[in-house]
């Protein structure tokens, strides 16, 4: 690779509509000469964490194929991914891919692939999602578009050659490799070199899905998303009924949003049928409690009549 064409930084992101449900991943590579190369793909049934991991795998595969030896910074808005590959994975491997609680590590297949591709060359950095970072925002739009069954236009240059003019339309096949090793590949083509923000609907959670975008999805996909939503609400109700405390990352997974979207809402706020309240901090984790809104109102009424 010519010196002017080295990868400077990689941004990765994953998205899932339903968690589990239809998913997508996105990668944006920035080169030292100012050019950009984007990739993305979809998976019919997956989770948000798996898509986060798979996007990083694709980015590392790209880096390996380049033959580059210079350091590269990889940015992710997933603390699960960043902490997993830089901290937790060492202990998991020593324990035979078991957690400290003796449970099997989730997504072991992807962790093993990440471990094989990772090296000292890669500087893993966490970036807060939906916070105005250009690379992260672009990755998010790509991933969410694929999760919604769309084929977004991607900025693409041949990574190992001199870039084409950014004004040209570049038709390069973009492979959305399946999350499952046994599944077939999904192929998409880019049709122009840039994409306006308004071209892709951004979804933070199932309840914020634009009506028009939902209607564009096949009926079976919409029904599957509805089933996933009902299961999510059932889990939330059980957590509230049993009085369980859950961490910010667990709550983010339940709501299908980034962890930063949870912690930035304050100490007490409504979500669906529940009031979410910050209880306490344990180590570097914030614990939250869910309480049914109708139960909160009942308790207030009882106090008023006493």
KEROZA-606573 format. One record per residue (C-alpha): residue number from 1; x, y, z. Coordinates in Angstrom, 2 decimals. Example, Ala and Ser with C-alpha at 12.3 -4.5 7.8 and 13.67 -1.06 7.14 Angstrom:
# KEROZA-606573
   num        px        py        pz
     1     12.30     -4.50      7.80
     2     13.67     -1.06      7.14
This chain:
# KEROZA-606573
   num        px        py        pz
     1      0.00      0.00      0.00
     2      1.37      3.44     -0.83
     3      2.15      5.51      2.29
     4     -0.57      8.03      1.36
     5     -3.20      5.30      1.46
     6     -2.84      4.01      4.99
     7     -5.84      3.57      7.27
     8     -5.92      6.26      9.93
     9     -9.00      5.23     11.90
    10    -11.88      2.76     11.83
    11    -15.40      3.33     13.15
    12    -17.68      0.37     13.78
    13    -21.30      0.06     14.86
    14    -24.10     -2.46     15.02
    15    -27.87     -2.16     15.23
    16    -30.79     -4.46     15.85
    17    -34.51     -3.86     15.54
    18    -36.00     -5.90     18.36
    19    -32.88     -7.35     20.04
    20    -33.15    -10.12     18.99
    21    -34.44     -9.26     15.56
    22    -33.27     -8.04     12.14
    23    -29.80     -6.54     12.48
    24    -27.23     -4.53     10.59
    25    -23.61     -3.49     10.87
    26    -21.52     -0.63      9.51
    27    -17.84      0.24      9.15
    28    -16.30      3.56      8.15
    29    -12.57      3.66      7.37
    30    -10.75      7.01      7.21
    31     -7.45      7.15      5.31
    32     -4.48      9.42      5.85
    33     -5.10     11.13      2.47
    34     -8.63     12.13      3.50
    35    -10.49      9.47      1.53
    36    -13.21      7.28      3.05
    37    -14.28      3.67      2.56
    38    -17.61      2.38      3.96
    39    -18.95     -1.15      4.39
    40    -22.15     -2.63      5.77
    41    -24.43     -5.62      5.81
    42    -27.45     -7.27      7.37
    43    -28.53    -10.33      9.34
    44    -32.11    -11.59      9.51
    45    -32.12    -12.64     13.19
    46    -29.45    -11.52     15.62
    47    -28.75     -9.25     18.61
    48    -27.32     -5.78     19.00
    49    -24.17     -7.06     20.71
    50    -23.46     -9.56     17.94
    51    -23.79     -6.85     15.32
    52    -21.43     -4.59     17.29
    53    -18.91     -7.42     17.38
    54    -19.36     -8.40     13.75
    55    -18.78     -4.83     12.56
    56    -15.44     -4.83     14.41
    57    -14.55     -8.20     12.86
    58    -15.15     -6.79      9.38
    59    -13.03     -3.74     10.17
    60    -10.16     -5.89     11.44
    61    -10.40     -8.14      8.39
    62    -10.06     -5.07      6.21
    63     -7.02     -3.94      8.20
    64     -5.41     -7.38      7.91
    65     -6.02     -7.52      4.16
    66     -4.31     -4.14      3.73
    67     -1.01     -5.44      5.03
    68     -0.60     -2.20      6.95
    69      1.73     -2.22      9.95
    70      1.16      1.34     11.19
    71     -1.09      1.75     14.27
    72     -4.81      2.23     13.74
    73     -7.44      3.55     16.14
    74    -10.71      1.63     16.19
    75    -13.69      3.51     17.65
    76    -16.80      1.80     19.00
    77    -19.77      3.05     21.04
    78    -20.18     -0.39     22.60
    79    -18.62     -0.65     26.06
    80    -19.44     -4.37     25.92
    81    -17.23     -4.76     22.85
    82    -14.42     -2.49     24.01
    83    -14.17     -3.94     27.51
    84    -14.64     -7.47     26.26
    85    -11.74     -7.41     23.79
    86     -9.35     -5.31     25.93
    87    -10.10     -6.63     29.45
    88    -12.51     -9.49     29.96
    89    -11.35    -11.84     27.20
    90     -8.11    -12.72     28.98
    91    -10.00    -14.06     32.01
    92    -12.59    -15.83     29.84
    93     -9.89    -17.77     28.00
    94     -8.13    -18.75     31.24
    95    -11.43    -20.09     32.61
    96    -12.21    -22.05     29.44
    97    -14.63    -19.45     28.10
    98    -16.58    -19.12     31.32
    99    -17.49    -15.99     33.24
   100    -16.48    -15.32     36.84
   101    -19.87    -16.76     37.81
   102    -19.09    -20.01     35.99
   103    -21.54    -19.38     33.13
   104    -20.71    -19.86     29.46
   105    -19.52    -16.68     27.75
   106    -22.13    -15.39     25.33
   107    -21.09    -14.96     21.69
   108    -17.98    -17.10     22.16
   109    -17.69    -17.72     18.41
   110    -17.36    -14.02     17.65
   111    -15.06    -13.36     20.60
   112    -12.71    -16.07     19.33
   113    -12.66    -14.50     15.85
   114    -12.03    -11.05     17.30
   115     -9.21    -12.44     19.43
   116     -7.55    -13.95     16.35
   117     -7.75    -10.69     14.39
   118     -6.84     -8.33     17.21
   119     -3.25     -7.15     17.75
   120     -1.15     -4.48     19.45
   121     -1.50     -2.52     16.22
   122     -5.12     -1.69     17.11
   123     -5.89      1.03     19.65
   124     -9.44      0.38     20.90
   125    -11.28      3.54     21.90
   126    -14.81      4.07     23.25
   127    -16.82      6.92     21.75
   128    -20.19      7.97     23.13
   129    -22.98      7.22     20.68
   130    -25.31      9.91     19.30
   131    -22.98     12.62     20.54
   132    -22.14     14.37     17.27
   133    -19.07     12.31     16.32
   134    -19.11     12.20     12.52
   135    -17.66      8.71     12.10
   136    -19.87      7.18     14.79
   137    -23.02      8.88     13.50
   138    -22.34      7.70      9.95
   139    -21.70      4.12     11.12
   140    -24.93      4.20     13.09
   141    -26.94      5.31     10.04
   142    -25.44      2.55      7.89
   143    -26.07     -0.17     10.48
   144    -29.64      0.92     11.18
   145    -30.47      1.18      7.49
   146    -29.38     -2.42      6.91
   147    -31.29     -3.53     10.03
   148    -34.43     -2.02      8.45
   149    -33.95     -3.97      5.23
   150    -32.66     -1.02      3.22
   151    -29.53     -0.96      1.03
   152    -27.90      2.41      1.72
   153    -25.52      4.06     -0.71
   154    -21.98      3.82      0.60
   155    -18.91      5.92     -0.04
   156    -16.44      3.49     -1.54
   157    -12.99      3.72     -3.00
   158    -10.70      0.82     -3.65
   159     -8.91      0.71     -0.29
   160     -5.53     -0.29     -1.67
   161     -5.40      1.96     -4.74
   162     -5.53      5.68     -5.36
   163     -9.06      6.92     -4.61
   164    -11.51      7.80     -7.36
   165    -13.09     11.23     -7.51
   166    -15.67     11.71     -4.78
   167    -17.95     13.23     -7.44
   168    -18.13      9.95     -9.36
   169    -20.75      7.29     -8.78
   170    -18.98      4.14     -7.63
   171    -20.72      0.80     -8.03
   172    -18.86     -1.53     -5.70
   173    -20.55     -4.64     -4.28
   174    -20.99     -4.46     -0.53
   175    -21.32     -7.82      1.14
   176    -23.44     -8.11      4.23
   177    -21.90    -11.28      5.61
   178    -24.30    -13.18      7.79
   179    -23.87    -13.29     11.55
   180    -24.21    -17.05     11.35
   181    -21.38    -19.06      9.78
   182    -23.92    -21.38      8.17
   183    -26.05    -18.65      6.64
   184    -25.60    -17.33      3.12
   185    -24.24    -13.90      2.25
   186    -26.47    -10.93      1.48
   187    -25.24     -8.71     -1.33
   188    -26.01     -5.05     -1.79
   189    -24.73     -2.44     -4.24
   190    -24.03      1.20     -3.65
   191    -25.59      3.57     -6.19
   192    -23.98      6.90     -5.32
   193    -20.97      8.16     -3.41
   194    -22.76     10.10     -0.69
   195    -25.97      9.84      1.33
   196    -27.92     12.58      3.06
   197    -28.75     12.07      6.72
   198    -32.46     12.28      5.93
   199    -32.22      9.28      3.53
   200    -31.97      6.84      6.42
   201    -34.36      6.74      9.35
   202    -32.55      6.63     12.69
   203    -34.12      4.39     15.32
   204    -33.11      4.39     18.96
   205    -35.71      1.90     20.07
   206    -38.69     -0.08     18.74
   207    -41.07      2.65     19.93
   208    -39.38      5.34     17.86
   209    -39.60      3.53     14.51
   210    -41.06      5.82     11.83
   211    -44.47      4.59     10.65
   212    -43.54      4.84      7.00
   213    -40.35      2.85      7.53
   214    -42.22      0.12      9.38
   215    -44.80     -0.14      6.59
   216    -42.00     -0.67      4.07
   217    -40.92     -3.87      5.85
   218    -42.41     -7.26      4.87
   219    -45.36     -8.33      7.01
   220    -43.51    -11.31      8.48
   221    -40.70     -9.00      9.62
   222    -43.19     -6.61     11.25
   223    -44.91     -9.51     13.03
   224    -41.52    -10.81     14.23
   225    -40.65     -7.35     15.54
   226    -44.00     -7.18     17.35
   227    -43.35    -10.56     18.99
   228    -39.91     -9.35     20.05
   229    -41.44     -6.20     21.49
   230    -44.02     -8.18     23.49
   231    -41.23    -10.38     24.86
   232    -39.24     -7.27     25.81
   233    -42.24     -5.83     27.65
   234    -42.85     -9.15     29.42
   235    -39.24     -9.21     30.63
   236    -39.50     -5.60     31.81
   237    -42.68     -6.40     33.71
   238    -41.04     -9.37     35.43
   239    -38.06     -7.21     36.40
   240    -40.43     -4.63     37.89
   241    -42.64     -7.19     39.65
   242    -39.70     -9.00     41.24
   243    -37.96     -5.76     42.19
   244    -34.77     -6.69     40.36
   245    -32.07     -4.05     39.90
   246    -30.39     -3.91     36.51
   247    -27.29     -2.11     35.28
   248    -27.19      0.66     32.68
   249    -25.87     -1.69     30.00
   250    -28.55     -4.29     30.77
   251    -31.25     -1.63     30.69
   252    -29.85     -0.32     27.39
   253    -30.04     -3.83     25.92
   254    -33.63     -4.15     27.13
   255    -34.61     -0.81     25.57
   256    -32.43     -1.38     22.46
   257    -30.51      1.88     22.88
   258    -26.92      2.83     23.66
   259    -25.93      2.86     27.34
   260    -25.24      6.59     27.08
   261    -28.90      7.13     26.15
   262    -29.85      5.60     29.51
   263    -27.46      7.52     31.74
   264    -28.12     10.86     30.03
   265    -31.85     10.84     30.89
   266    -31.44     11.67     34.56
   267    -32.31      9.81     37.74
   268    -36.05      9.30     37.21
   269    -37.90      9.07     33.90
   270    -40.76      7.19     32.19
   271    -40.34      4.41     29.65
   272    -43.32      2.61     28.18
   273    -45.38      1.35     31.16
   274    -42.66      1.95     33.74
   275    -40.90      4.61     35.74
   276    -37.14      4.03     35.63
   277    -35.29      5.19     38.74
   278    -31.59      5.33     39.53
   279    -30.98      3.44     42.78
   280    -27.24      3.38     43.44
   281    -23.80      2.82     42.01
   282    -21.91     -0.45     42.44
   283    -18.30     -0.11     41.33
   284    -18.41      1.42     37.87
   285    -22.03      0.34     37.25
   286    -25.21      2.32     37.90
   287    -28.16      0.18     39.04
   288    -31.74      1.01     38.04
   289    -35.20     -0.06     39.19
   290    -38.38     -0.36     37.12
   291    -41.79      0.33     38.64
   292    -45.12      0.09     36.85
   293    -46.66      3.52     36.26
   294    -50.12      2.29     37.28
   295    -48.63      0.93     40.52
   296    -46.91      4.26     41.21
   297    -50.21      6.07     40.73
   298    -51.99      3.57     43.01
   299    -49.43      4.12     45.75
   300    -49.85      7.88     45.45
   301    -53.62      7.55     45.71
   302    -53.28      5.36     48.81
   303    -51.06      7.95     50.46
   304    -53.48     10.74     49.61
   305    -56.39      8.96     51.37
   306    -54.48      8.14     54.55
